[in-house]
Amino acid sequence: MSAVLEDALRVFRRYATSTSRRDRELFDEVREWFAADEDGWPFSFVNICEVLGLSAARIRLALAQIASVPPRGASIHQHRVETDHVTVSRDAGNLRTGTSTISAQ
């Protein structure tokens, strides 16, 4: 399950500021997956968070902040967001919630 979340984080980070149509479609698909509150299938975002002991709300907040970073090339490699036990670092590619660390590279 962590591999599914890691892949979604990787896609989100990679295409959050892209202007390519294909990249934006991939980003939109992953953004919708993060936003969905469905729990009817094992690999839904909320189910994965529950199994891994992560806060879906905190992750969503951090991802919303990443999506608002400047376009590529505008010092995004040093962009870092910290939100109440959730740290998303674009340069390190890590998402930390409490004591859990999930690599997003």
N, C-alpha and C positions, 0 to 999 in steps of 0.2 A: 504494500500500500504506500509506503514511503516513496517508492520509485515513481508512482503516479503523481504524487504531490511534487516531487523534485522536478519531474518533466514539465508540469504545468508552471512551476515557478520559473524554470529556465525559459520557456516560451514567453511568459509574461514579461520578464526582464528584457529579453532579446528584442521583442517587437513593440514594446510600450511606446516608443517614440519614433517608430518607423513610419515612413510615408508611402511605402510600397503597398499596392492594393492587396497582393497576396499575403504580405506580412500582417497587414491590418486585419484581414479575415481570420488568420490564425490567432492573433491577439484577441479579437472580439469573441472567438469561440472559447478561449481559455477564460477570458473575463466573465463570460456568461456562466461558465462552470463554477468559478469562484463565487459568483453572486447567487447561484441557485440554492434554495433551502430544501431541496428534495432529499429524502432519505430512503427512498424506495429501492435503491440499487446499491450494491456493496461499495462501488467506487465513486459515489457522490462525494463532493467536497466535505460536506458536514459529517458523513460517516467516517471518512478518512481522518478528519480532525479528532473525532470522538475516539477512534481506535488508538491514535497516536498520542492522545492526551493534550491536544493543542486547542487553542481558542480560535474558532473560525472568525469571530468578530474582530479580534486583534489582528489577525492575518489580513483580513479584508481592509482594515483601516490602514495598515502599513502599505498594502498594495495600491490603495487609492492614492497615497502620497507618492509612490514611485511613478504612477501613471501621469503625475503632474510635473515631472522633471522637465528641464529644458530639452530641446531637440538634440539629437546626436551631435557630438563634436563640441558641445558647450559645457565642458568640464563635468560631464556626468560620471566620469570615472572616480570622482571624489565625492559623489553624492552619497549621503548617509541619512537615513531616517530612523529615529528612535521614538517608539510609542509604547509606553507602559509595559515593560517586559517583552516587547517585540522590537527587534532590531533588524532592519533590512539594510544591507550594505551593498551597493552596486559594485564597488571595487573588489570586495571579498566574495560577493555572491552568496551570502549566508542569510538565512532567516532564523532568528533565535526567539523562542517563546519559552519563558521560564527557564528550565534546565535543558530543553530540547534544542538541538541545532540541526537544521536541514540544509544541506548544500544545494544551491540553485545555480551552480556553474554548469 
